[in-house]
Amino acid sequence: MFGFFKGKISMTLEKYQFAPGEEIKGRITLELKKNIQAQALTVQLLGTRRVSRDSTRGSDTHHDTIFDFSLPLDGEKEYPAGQVLNYDFSLKIPDTILHGVSGAKGLELGTKILGAINIAATLGGLSGSLGGSQRIDWQVIARLDSPGLDLTKKVQVNIA
């Protein structure tokens, strides 16, 4: 909310529609108004499952993280003011991100959970019979982790 006092962080991506196995390529730009001592600059791919259910008492929505991978782009240091700092990045989307099969160590939790979601959806366990719906939102998030409020930029992408 008040991060604009520190400066701004922006992110551009080469494209916004992806398939499993592709790379998300982009650039993060920092323009700081004052020097900032920060722990790290990271880029993150985050998958969140949103499940909405209707019942006699109204609707209920839950959000579950199903995939979370962060890549450090720069470490702990003082990030200088008055300069434009550019960081190019590339995040490889796992081939198995939309399946229940884990292809990489460290990604097992997210892909197994996602696999269970896909199986339940196929069997009609989450939609239809429960009178609800689900969707998976994917975001690429740039974050300068600093004392007080972090500078962040979120960009919605589609993985299908």
Phi, psi and omega in degrees: 000309181256016180297339182296342176293332180277330185139205180220155175236135178228161182216135173237142178244152178294327177203175186234356179245126185224159173242156175306140180092344179281169176252137172268115181246140180192189181220135174253135179238129175252132172228100187261143179273339178213159176299138181232123172278114184233156180281323183189160168246124183230159169236140189227140169254121185235128175247127182235127177268129178246118181244124177246133178232141175257139176217181180293341180265007180117192180258154183224132180236132177239146177240128178233134174283124180249344178208134181209111178226127178244139178241119177288134178254333178204155187260198181288126180184178172268118179271125189281149176275162173077008178235155172261115181255122181249138179228113175277145180215163176214125176244121178276126176280125180301143178302330186262014188298332180257012180235168180276000182266126179274128181253352184215140176298140181092345179251002186300315183301307183297317183284327177292318178297315180298321177299317178296322178297315180297319179296314180297319180294321179297321180279358179082016184284334183252335179235164180081276187293334179269356180068039182219192180213163176220155173207157179246124177258134179245134178226145167255127186237125173261135183217127168261107184278104185226161178302145183080230182269132175286153168270125181225153173220127180246136178231126179283134175231167178240130176239117182214000000 
